[in-house]
Amino acid sequence: MVSAFKGTVTTSAVYDASTGTSNAGGYPVQTGSITPSHTGELLVAGLYGEALPNATLINSGFTVLDLQKTTSPGGADSYLVGYNTAAIDPIWSCSGASGYSAAAIATFKHP
């Protein structure tokens, strides 16, 4: 999956932080806790999983951009703009799904 965003820093200094986790037992799966350095950063969270259904959701105010549902493997990506500097650890949930899953999150600075 590919997503493009505007309004971030346009140098290599755009990257702030990232983390990820996996769950051999399926869902739900958390991205792992991350703390943005500055208020207003762009947060992007992704999901990889086996047999993703239509009912694939993420909490904490994220908007799902794309969902590639399939018998195996599938993926999803989401974003949140303007978050503060508190730690966040969103959870992906997939109703009726099982199998291996992995999630990641990254933060990007704004000018």
MDTraj code that builds the backbone (N, CA, C; nanometers):
import mdtraj as md
import numpy as np

residues = "MET VAL SER ALA PHE LYS GLY THR VAL THR THR SER ALA VAL TYR ASP ALA SER THR GLY THR SER ASN ALA GLY GLY TYR PRO VAL GLN THR GLY SER ILE THR PRO SER HIS THR GLY GLU LEU LEU VAL ALA GLY LEU TYR GLY GLU ALA LEU PRO ASN ALA THR LEU ILE ASN SER GLY PHE THR VAL LEU ASP LEU GLN LYS THR THR SER PRO GLY GLY ALA ASP SER TYR LEU VAL GLY TYR ASN THR ALA ALA ILE ASP PRO ILE TRP SER CYS SER GLY ALA SER GLY TYR SER ALA ALA ALA ILE ALA THR PHE LYS HIS PRO".split()
xyz = np.array([
    [0.0838, -0.1173, 0.0000],
    [0.0000, 0.0000, 0.0000],
    [0.0882, 0.1235, 0.0000],
    [0.0436, 0.2242, -0.0718],
    [0.1171, 0.3494, -0.0785],
    [0.0201, 0.4619, -0.0492],
    [0.0612, 0.5519, 0.0386],
    [-0.0179, 0.6716, 0.0691],
    [0.0741, 0.7921, 0.0615],
    [0.0214, 0.9035, 0.0178],
    [0.1005, 1.0265, 0.0082],
    [0.0316, 1.1356, 0.0885],
    [0.1120, 1.2195, 0.1529],
    [0.0602, 1.3278, 0.2356],
    [0.1366, 1.4555, 0.2043],
    [0.0706, 1.5680, 0.2202],
    [0.1392, 1.6963, 0.2059],
    [0.1288, 1.7701, 0.3388],
    [0.2124, 1.8713, 0.3546],
    [0.2084, 1.9516, 0.4755],
    [0.3041, 1.9047, 0.5841],
    [0.3972, 1.8164, 0.5482],
    [0.4985, 1.7744, 0.6441],
    [0.6304, 1.8431, 0.6098],
    [0.7285, 1.8288, 0.6956],
    [0.8621, 1.8786, 0.6674],
    [0.9098, 1.8119, 0.5385],
    [0.9794, 1.8850, 0.4526],
    [1.0182, 1.8307, 0.3216],
    [1.1649, 1.7899, 0.3144],
    [1.2291, 1.7729, 0.4275],
    [1.3675, 1.7255, 0.4303],
    [1.3704, 1.5883, 0.4976],
    [1.4885, 1.5315, 0.5067],
    [1.5003, 1.4014, 0.5729],
    [1.4659, 1.4098, 0.7217],
    [1.4558, 1.5305, 0.7758],
    [1.4199, 1.5499, 0.9168],
    [1.2709, 1.5288, 0.9417],
    [1.1935, 1.4910, 0.8383],
    [1.0493, 1.4706, 0.8526],
    [1.0176, 1.3563, 0.9485],
    [1.0996, 1.2531, 0.9485],
    [1.0760, 1.1351, 1.0321],
    [1.0972, 1.1682, 1.1795],
    [1.0030, 1.1242, 1.2639],
    [1.0177, 1.1445, 1.4074],
    [1.0453, 1.0112, 1.4776],
    [0.9521, 0.9170, 1.4703],
    [0.9689, 0.7907, 1.5425],
    [0.8800, 0.6832, 1.4818],
    [0.9085, 0.5563, 1.5156],
    [0.8239, 0.4458, 1.4716],
    [0.8407, 0.3279, 1.5660],
    [0.7423, 0.2392, 1.5632],
    [0.7470, 0.1155, 1.6407],
    [0.6466, 0.0176, 1.5815],
    [0.6534, -0.1067, 1.6228],
    [0.5599, -0.2061, 1.5728],
    [0.5576, -0.3296, 1.6604],
    [0.4530, -0.4104, 1.6432],
    [0.4376, -0.5344, 1.7188],
    [0.3751, -0.6407, 1.6289],
    [0.3753, -0.7639, 1.6776],
    [0.3073, -0.8712, 1.6061],
    [0.2329, -0.9591, 1.7058],
    [0.1399, -1.0377, 1.6537],
    [0.0582, -1.1242, 1.7377],
    [0.0334, -1.2543, 1.6613],
    [0.0990, -1.3618, 1.7034],
    [0.0814, -1.4903, 1.6370],
    [-0.0584, -1.5460, 1.6592],
    [-0.1286, -1.4935, 1.7596],
    [-0.2625, -1.5416, 1.7922],
    [-0.3743, -1.4674, 1.7230],
    [-0.3425, -1.3732, 1.6357],
    [-0.4471, -1.3041, 1.5613],
    [-0.4752, -1.1630, 1.6079],
    [-0.5995, -1.1369, 1.6422],
    [-0.6471, -1.0008, 1.6676],
    [-0.7159, -0.9938, 1.8032],
    [-0.7216, -0.8786, 1.8636],
    [-0.6706, -0.7499, 1.8167],
    [-0.5181, -0.7438, 1.8258],
    [-0.4607, -0.6449, 1.7572],
    [-0.3169, -0.6222, 1.7630],
    [-0.2928, -0.4719, 1.7794],
    [-0.2051, -0.4376, 1.8740],
    [-0.1700, -0.2981, 1.8970],
    [-0.0458, -0.2625, 1.8167],
    [-0.0330, -0.1352, 1.7826],
    [0.0829, -0.0901, 1.7050],
    [0.2093, -0.0839, 1.7892],
    [0.1937, -0.0678, 1.9180],
    [0.3057, -0.0379, 2.0065],
    [0.2989, 0.1090, 2.0411],
    [0.3321, 0.1414, 2.1631],
    [0.3202, 0.2792, 2.2112],
    [0.4262, 0.3702, 2.1486],
    [0.3819, 0.4895, 2.1109],
    [0.4712, 0.5884, 2.0523],
    [0.4323, 0.7255, 2.1067],
    [0.5312, 0.8135, 2.1232],
    [0.5068, 0.9488, 2.1734],
    [0.5630, 1.0492, 2.0735],
    [0.4756, 1.1213, 2.0024],
    [0.5244, 1.2239, 1.9086],
    [0.6034, 1.3327, 1.9810],
    [0.7048, 1.3865, 1.9156],
    [0.7879, 1.4918, 1.9749],
    [0.7196, 1.6272, 1.9766],
    [0.6286, 1.6508, 1.8809],
    [0.5651, 1.7812, 1.8669],
    [0.4146, 1.7662, 1.8469],
    [0.3391, 1.8620, 1.8930],
    [0.1950, 1.8645, 1.8674],
    [0.1722, 1.8878, 1.7186],
    [0.0713, 1.8220, 1.6635],
    [0.0343, 1.8436, 1.5243],
    [0.1011, 1.7521, 1.4245],
    [0.1752, 1.6533, 1.4697],
    [0.2422, 1.5628, 1.3769],
    [0.1422, 1.4729, 1.3042],
    [0.1859, 1.4181, 1.1921],
    [0.1112, 1.3186, 1.1163],
    [0.1493, 1.1817, 1.1708],
    [0.0499, 1.1019, 1.2074],
    [0.0719, 0.9653, 1.2521],
    [0.0139, 0.8709, 1.1477],
    [0.0908, 0.7711, 1.1071],
    [0.0471, 0.6730, 1.0088],
    [0.0608, 0.5344, 1.0716],
    [-0.0480, 0.4574, 1.0692],
    [-0.0474, 0.3230, 1.1260],
    [-0.0834, 0.2219, 1.0175],
    [-0.0142, 0.1093, 1.0183],
    [-0.0387, 0.0059, 0.9194],
    [-0.0659, -0.1287, 0.9839],
    [-0.1289, -0.2169, 0.9073],
    [-0.1645, -0.3499, 0.9545],
    [-0.1359, -0.4519, 0.8455],
    [-0.0771, -0.5636, 0.8853],
    [-0.0622, -0.6807, 0.7990],
    [-0.1335, -0.7948, 0.8699],
    [-0.2094, -0.8728, 0.7966],
    [-0.2756, -0.9844, 0.8619],
    [-0.3250, -1.0876, 0.7631],
    [-0.3548, -1.2023, 0.8174],
    [-0.4105, -1.3101, 0.7378],
    [-0.5619, -1.2978, 0.7343],
    [-0.6193, -1.3083, 0.6167],
    [-0.7648, -1.3121, 0.5981],
    [-0.8367, -1.1939, 0.6612],
    [-0.8042, -1.0729, 0.6186],
    [-0.8700, -0.9537, 0.6730],
    [-1.0123, -0.9410, 0.6195],
    [-1.1094, -0.9218, 0.7076],
    [-1.2479, -0.9037, 0.6644],
    [-1.2799, -0.7562, 0.6388],
    [-1.4007, -0.7284, 0.5916],
    [-1.4454, -0.5904, 0.5731],
    [-1.4460, -0.5133, 0.7049],
    [-1.4757, -0.5811, 0.8142],
    [-1.4878, -0.5160, 0.9446],
    [-1.3517, -0.5031, 1.0120],
    [-1.2590, -0.4328, 0.9470],
    [-1.1264, -0.4070, 1.0026],
    [-1.1227, -0.2615, 1.0468],
    [-1.0987, -0.2404, 1.1765],
    [-1.1069, -0.1075, 1.2360],
    [-0.9832, -0.0760, 1.3184],
    [-0.9582, 0.0537, 1.3380],
    [-0.8542, 0.1007, 1.4280],
    [-0.9154, 0.2088, 1.5161],
    [-0.8760, 0.2118, 1.6429],
    [-0.9325, 0.3102, 1.7356],
    [-0.8427, 0.4338, 1.7475],
    [-0.8637, 0.5131, 1.8489],
    [-0.7837, 0.6322, 1.8821],
    [-0.7986, 0.7456, 1.7813],
    [-0.9069, 0.7477, 1.7037],
    [-0.9324, 0.8582, 1.6123],
    [-0.8686, 0.8464, 1.4756],
    [-0.8061, 0.7344, 1.4442],
    [-0.7438, 0.7154, 1.3135],
    [-0.8497, 0.6965, 1.2056],
    [-0.8171, 0.7396, 1.0843],
    [-0.9020, 0.7214, 0.9670],
    [-0.8379, 0.6161, 0.8780],
    [-0.9116, 0.5106, 0.8438],
    [-0.8594, 0.4063, 0.7555],
    [-0.8574, 0.4598, 0.6127],
    [-0.7404, 0.4511, 0.5485],
    [-0.7248, 0.4964, 0.4098],
    [-0.7544, 0.3858, 0.3112],
    [-0.7016, 0.2693, 0.3387],
    [-0.7135, 0.1599, 0.2434],
    [-0.7185, 0.0284, 0.3191],
    [-0.7969, -0.0639, 0.2678],
    [-0.8086, -0.1975, 0.3249],
    [-0.8011, -0.2975, 0.2111],
    [-0.6995, -0.3799, 0.2137],
    [-0.6859, -0.4850, 0.1136],
    [-0.7288, -0.6148, 0.1807],
    [-0.8549, -0.6489, 0.1612],
    [-0.9067, -0.7708, 0.2227],
    [-0.8862, -0.8870, 0.1276],
    [-0.8491, -0.9967, 0.1838],
    [-0.8178, -1.1138, 0.1038],
    [-0.8108, -1.2349, 0.1955],
    [-0.8010, -1.3506, 0.1376],
    [-0.7881, -1.4697, 0.2204],
    [-0.6522, -1.4758, 0.2878],
    [-0.5468, -1.4276, 0.2229],
    [-0.4158, -1.4200, 0.2870],
    [-0.3134, -1.3720, 0.1862],
    [-0.2249, -1.2821, 0.2169],
    [-0.2328, -1.1894, 0.3290],
    [-0.3099, -1.0642, 0.2900],
    [-0.3405, -0.9825, 0.3862],
    [-0.4111, -0.8567, 0.3622],
    [-0.3416, -0.7438, 0.4360],
    [-0.3885, -0.6232, 0.4145],
    [-0.3268, -0.5095, 0.4808],
    [-0.4206, -0.3916, 0.4880],
    [-0.3855, -0.2968, 0.5723],
    [-0.4621, -0.1735, 0.5864],
    [-0.3674, -0.0632, 0.6292],
    [-0.4012, 0.0599, 0.5938],
    [-0.3261, 0.1738, 0.6458],
    [-0.4233, 0.2821, 0.6899],
    [-0.3759, 0.3658, 0.7807],
    [-0.4606, 0.4696, 0.8400],
    [-0.3747, 0.5883, 0.8803],
    [-0.4417, 0.6995, 0.9135],
    [-0.3672, 0.8187, 0.9547],
    [-0.4455, 0.8975, 1.0595],
    [-0.3713, 0.9823, 1.1284],
    [-0.4270, 1.0764, 1.2252],
    [-0.3408, 1.2012, 1.2178],
    [-0.4026, 1.3179, 1.2025],
    [-0.3296, 1.4437, 1.1913],
    [-0.3574, 1.5299, 1.3136],
    [-0.2562, 1.5980, 1.3591],
    [-0.2750, 1.6975, 1.4637],
    [-0.2783, 1.6434, 1.6042],
    [-0.2247, 1.5259, 1.6255],
    [-0.2239, 1.4662, 1.7584],
    [-0.1309, 1.5445, 1.8505],
    [-0.1508, 1.5311, 1.9812],
    [-0.0663, 1.6019, 2.0771],
    [0.0609, 1.5214, 2.1070],
    [0.1294, 1.5512, 2.2166],
    [0.2554, 1.4842, 2.2488],
    [0.2380, 1.3754, 2.3550],
    [0.1182, 1.3266, 2.3742],
    [0.0954, 1.2162, 2.4676],
    [0.1202, 1.0827, 2.3982],
    [0.1571, 0.9831, 2.4745],
    [0.1770, 0.8494, 2.4181],
    [0.0457, 0.7971, 2.3593],
    [0.0564, 0.7222, 2.2495],
    [-0.0610, 0.6635, 2.1849],
    [-0.0249, 0.5214, 2.1413],
    [-0.1194, 0.4295, 2.1534],
    [-0.0978, 0.2889, 2.1200],
    [-0.2266, 0.2324, 2.0598],
    [-0.2589, 0.2707, 1.9350],
    [-0.3854, 0.2290, 1.8749],
    [-0.3960, 0.0772, 1.8572],
    [-0.5198, 0.0302, 1.8526],
    [-0.5487, -0.1122, 1.8401],
    [-0.6259, -0.1378, 1.7115],
    [-0.5750, -0.2298, 1.6290],
    [-0.6469, -0.2783, 1.5120],
    [-0.7326, -0.3963, 1.5553],
    [-0.8587, -0.3987, 1.5141],
    [-0.9455, -0.5126, 1.5417],
    [-1.0113, -0.5578, 1.4124],
    [-1.0302, -0.6879, 1.4018],
    [-1.0865, -0.7477, 1.2812],
    [-1.1878, -0.8526, 1.3235],
    [-1.3123, -0.8205, 1.3094],
    [-1.4186, -0.9113, 1.3495],
    [-1.4152, -1.0397, 1.2671],
    [-1.4036, -1.1534, 1.3352],
    [-1.4067, -1.2815, 1.2669],
    [-1.2757, -1.3250, 1.2050],
    [-1.1675, -1.2488, 1.2231],
    [-1.0388, -1.2840, 1.1632],
    [-0.9530, -1.3604, 1.2635],
    [-0.8650, -1.4428, 1.2123],
    [-0.7696, -1.5131, 1.2965],
    [-0.6400, -1.5265, 1.2195],
    [-0.5382, -1.5769, 1.2848],
    [-0.4095, -1.5941, 1.2191],
    [-0.3119, -1.4845, 1.2584],
    [-0.1939, -1.4910, 1.2016],
    [-0.0858, -1.3974, 1.2326],
    [-0.1241, -1.2544, 1.1957],
    [-0.0845, -1.1581, 1.2794],
    [-0.1048, -1.0167, 1.2477],
    [0.0157, -0.9367, 1.2944],
    [0.0390, -0.8238, 1.2311],
    [0.1457, -0.7326, 1.2687],
    [0.0987, -0.5904, 1.2440],
    [0.1380, -0.4999, 1.3312],
    [0.0972, -0.3599, 1.3186],
    [0.2167, -0.2696, 1.3459],
    [0.2177, -0.1526, 1.2844],
    [0.3255, -0.0564, 1.3035],
    [0.2685, 0.0848, 1.2991],
    [0.3437, 0.1780, 1.3567],
    [0.3039, 0.3176, 1.3563],
    [0.4298, 0.4037, 1.3412],
    [0.4162, 0.5163, 1.2711],
    [0.5256, 0.6111, 1.2546],
    [0.4706, 0.7528, 1.2673],
    [0.5547, 0.8447, 1.3123],
    [0.5149, 0.9846, 1.3246],
    [0.6061, 1.0702, 1.2365],
    [0.5455, 1.1753, 1.1785],
    [0.6162, 1.2633, 1.0871],
    [0.5924, 1.4083, 1.1261],
    [0.6971, 1.4879, 1.1256],
    [0.6910, 1.6277, 1.1707],
    [0.6248, 1.7176, 1.0673],
    [0.5621, 1.8231, 1.1163],
    [0.5064, 1.9262, 1.0285],
    [0.5969, 2.0481, 1.0370],
    [0.5870, 2.1368, 0.9373],
    [0.6763, 2.2556, 0.9372],
    [0.6473, 2.3509, 1.0521],
])
top = md.Topology()
chain = top.add_chain()
for i, resn in enumerate(residues, 1):
    res = top.add_residue(resn, chain, resSeq=i)
    for name in ("N", "CA", "C"):
        top.add_atom(name, md.element.get_by_symbol(name[0]), res)
traj = md.Trajectory(xyz[None], top)
